[in-house]
Amino acid sequence: MQSELVKLRRPVAEDGAALHSVIGSCPPLDTNSLYCNLLQCTHFAATSVVAEIDGALLAAVTGYLVPGNENTLFIWQVAVAEAARGRGLARKMLGEILARPECKNVTYIETTVTESNTASWALFEGFARRANVPLCRSEKFEKSIHLNDQHPSEILARIGPLAASNGISQATPHLDQSNIDTTKEMST
């Protein structure tokens, strides 16, 4: 297998169009406006990460600290283009975000996922299992009440408590941290 260079980094405004394209190539993810993706790459850059493989943006995790509850990291979207799947990139990107100083007080991860999104459930259930913490499910946005019957219900996944710390090694000791380097390229 040929080694490809993978680089994890904070997104920048110039990544907005590429992020929009990657998300669009990853059904069942909802596509947001390009402007929304630009905001993810700028306003939420500290809690988002993109993965470049041989210079092409092929994966991203976007998130933010919940206003008024900054101990909770909300993961907005996880997108991995087909060409980049099967490498554990989503798990590594999530770990990279948690290792940042901005997330030093994070004790919970939240996200919403439709029941049918098996890839997302596998990612978050695996994360909770490796971190040896519970994943609790509850309905967040109900199809007929909140989503005008135009979208399946969104289930809230709440993972934690993680140990509040400065870095993934303390917050999630059971996660594989190999190949995570935000300053250099990594081989997979």
C-alpha positions in Angstrom: 0.0 0.0 0.0 1.4 3.4 -1.0 1.9 5.8 1.9 0.0 9.0 1.5 0.8 12.2 3.4 -2.0 13.3 5.7 -2.0 16.6 7.4 -4.5 17.6 10.2 -4.9 21.3 10.7 -7.3 24.1 11.6 -9.5 25.2 8.7 -9.1 28.7 7.2 -11.5 30.7 5.0 -9.9 29.4 1.8 -11.1 25.9 2.8 -14.8 26.9 2.7 -15.5 25.7 -0.8 -13.6 22.5 -0.4 -15.4 21.8 2.8 -18.7 22.4 1.1 -17.7 20.0 -1.6 -16.6 17.2 0.8 -19.8 17.5 2.9 -21.9 17.4 -0.3 -20.1 14.1 -1.2 -21.0 12.5 2.1 -24.7 11.6 2.2 -26.6 11.5 4.5 -25.0 14.7 5.8 -27.1 17.8 5.3 -25.4 20.3 3.1 -25.4 23.8 4.5 -24.8 27.0 2.5 -21.3 27.7 1.4 -21.5 30.7 3.7 -22.2 28.5 6.7 -19.1 26.4 5.7 -17.1 29.6 5.6 -18.2 30.4 9.1 -17.2 26.8 10.2 -13.8 27.5 8.8 -13.4 30.9 10.5 -15.6 31.5 13.5 -15.3 27.8 14.6 -11.8 27.0 13.4 -10.5 26.4 16.9 -12.9 23.6 17.4 -12.8 22.2 13.9 -10.2 20.3 11.9 -9.6 19.4 8.3 -7.5 16.6 6.9 -5.5 17.0 3.7 -4.2 14.0 1.9 -1.5 14.8 -0.6 -2.6 18.4 -0.5 -6.4 17.8 -1.1 -8.9 18.5 1.6 -10.7 15.1 1.9 -12.1 15.1 5.5 -13.3 17.5 8.2 -14.9 17.5 11.7 -16.6 20.8 12.6 -17.7 21.7 16.1 -18.1 24.4 18.7 -18.1 24.9 22.4 -21.8 25.2 23.5 -22.5 28.8 24.5 -23.0 29.1 28.2 -21.8 25.5 28.7 -18.2 25.6 27.5 -17.4 22.3 29.0 -19.4 20.7 26.2 -18.0 20.3 22.7 -20.8 20.0 20.2 -19.7 18.1 17.0 -21.6 19.7 14.1 -20.5 17.5 11.2 -18.1 14.7 10.4 -17.3 14.3 6.7 -14.8 11.9 5.2 -14.7 11.6 1.4 -14.9 8.1 0.1 -11.2 8.2 -1.0 -10.2 8.8 2.6 -12.3 6.3 4.4 -11.0 3.3 6.3 -8.1 5.1 7.9 -9.6 6.1 11.2 -9.4 9.8 10.2 -12.7 10.8 11.9 -11.4 9.4 15.2 -8.0 11.1 14.8 -9.6 14.4 13.9 -11.9 14.3 16.9 -8.8 13.6 19.1 -6.9 16.4 17.5 -9.7 18.9 18.4 -9.9 17.6 22.0 -6.1 18.0 22.4 -6.3 21.8 21.7 -6.0 24.3 24.5 -9.4 25.7 23.7 -10.9 22.3 24.7 -8.9 21.9 28.0 -12.1 22.2 30.1 -14.3 19.9 27.9 -15.9 17.1 29.9 -18.7 16.2 27.5 -19.1 15.7 23.7 -22.5 16.1 22.2 -23.8 15.6 18.7 -27.0 14.8 17.0 -27.4 11.9 14.7 -30.3 10.3 12.8 -31.0 6.7 13.7 -30.0 5.6 10.2 -26.5 7.1 10.2 -24.6 4.0 11.1 -21.2 5.5 10.4 -21.7 8.3 12.9 -23.0 6.0 15.5 -20.0 3.7 15.0 -17.7 6.6 15.4 -19.2 8.0 18.6 -20.0 4.6 20.2 -16.4 3.6 19.5 -15.1 6.9 21.0 -17.1 6.4 24.2 -15.9 2.8 24.5 -12.2 3.7 24.0 -12.6 6.5 26.6 -14.4 4.2 28.9 -17.3 6.6 29.4 -21.0 6.3 28.7 -22.8 7.5 25.6 -26.4 8.5 26.5 -29.1 8.9 23.8 -32.1 11.1 23.9 -34.3 12.6 21.3 -33.3 16.2 20.6 -35.2 17.3 17.5 -38.3 15.4 16.7 -39.4 14.9 13.1 -42.9 16.3 13.3 -42.4 18.8 16.1 -39.1 20.4 15.1 -38.3 19.4 11.6 -41.7 19.9 9.9 -41.7 16.2 8.8 -39.0 17.1 6.3 -36.1 15.4 8.0 -35.7 12.3 10.3 -35.6 12.9 14.0 -32.2 13.9 15.4 -31.0 11.9 18.4 -28.7 13.6 20.9 -25.6 11.6 21.8 -23.9 12.8 25.0 -20.5 11.3 25.7 -18.9 11.7 29.1 -17.9 12.8 31.6 -14.4 13.0 30.3 -11.7 14.2 32.7 -11.3 18.0 32.2 -7.7 18.3 31.1 -5.4 20.0 28.7 -5.0 17.3 26.0 -6.5 14.2 24.7 -3.9 12.0 26.5 -5.5 12.8 29.8 -9.1 13.3 28.7 -9.3 10.1 26.7 -6.5 7.8 27.7 -7.7 4.8 25.7 -7.7 6.5 22.3 -4.9 5.8 19.8 -3.0 9.0 19.4 -0.5 7.7 16.8 -0.1 9.8 13.7 -1.7 12.9 15.2 0.5 15.9 14.6 -0.8 19.3 13.8 2.6 20.8 12.9 3.9 18.1 10.5 2.5 15.8 7.9 1.8 12.2 8.9 1.9 9.0 6.9 -0.9 6.5 6.9 
